[in-house]
Amino acid sequence: MKVTRILKSKNLNHGKYEQLEEQAKRLGNIRSEVWHSFGSINGVSIKSDRKIRDQWLKAKRPFDVSANAWKETLRDAFGDIKANRESAKEKV
C-alpha cells in the first residue's frame, strides 16, 4: 500500500520554502528518469533498485540532493515500476 503524507509547517520562511521546492523538483527529475529508463522493456532484466544505485554510484553521478534522498526516490520509483508490472500480469 502506498501512502502519501502531507506535512504542514508553521512559520516556514520564503528561503526554506524555495529550497524545499527545488529539492522536490530535483527528486521529481530523478523519478522521471527512473521511469523513462527502466519502466519499459529496457528495465525488465533489472530485478533490484540496488543494481541501478550501484551503477550510479560507480559513475559518480551528481544529483545535487542528499544521498539518502535520491536513493529513497530511486527505491520508491523502482518499487512503483515493479508494482505496475505485477498489476499488468494476467492470471491464468
N, C-alpha and C positions, 0 to 999 in steps of 0.2 A: 504494500500500500504506500502510495506517495502522499506526503503531507506537505502543504505549503504553510510556512509560518510567517506572519506579518508582525513585525515589531514596531512599536512606536517609541519615540524618544522625545523627552522634554528638553527644551532649550537647545536644540541642535542648531549650531550656527551655520551660516551660509558656506563657510570654507569646508567644514566637515561634511556637509550635505554634498557639495561638489566632489569631494574625494570619494564618497560612497557611490555617487553616480558614475564616476569614472571607473571605479573598480567593477561595478556591475556591468558596464559597457565592455570592459576587457574580458571579464569572465564569460559574457554572452558571446563574444567573438570566439573564445576557446570552445564553448559548447557548439557553436555553429560549425566550426572546423571539424570537430569530432563527428558530428552527424554527417557532414559532407564527405569526409574521408572514409568513415567506417560504417556508415549507416546503409550502405549499398552493398552490392555483390563484392566489392573490394574488401569489405571488413568481415566477411563470413568466416574466413580462416582464423581470424584472431579471436581467441577464446577468453582473453583476460585483458582488463584495462592496464594491468601491470606491464604487459609487453609493450604497449604504447608508451606508458610512462617511462620505462627503461630506455626506449629509443629516444624519447625527447630529452631525457637527462643526459644520455650519451652525446647527443648532438648539441647540448648546452643551449637549448632554445630559450630565448628571453621572453618572458610573459609580462613583466612589469607589475606583477602582483605577488603576494606571498606564495611560497612553495605549497603550503598547506591549502591555500585557496584554489590554485589551479589543479592540484592533484585531486581534491574533492570534487571539483567541477568535472574533471575527466571521468572520475569514478561514477558520478551521478549520470552523466550523459551516456556513458557506455552501458550502464545499467538500464537506462531507458531504451537504448537500442536493442539490448537483449530481450527486454520485456516485449517490445514491439514485434520482434521476430517470433517469439513464442506465441503471441496472440494471433499471429497471422497463419500459424500452422493449423491445418485441418485434421481433426481426429478421424482415424479410420478404424 
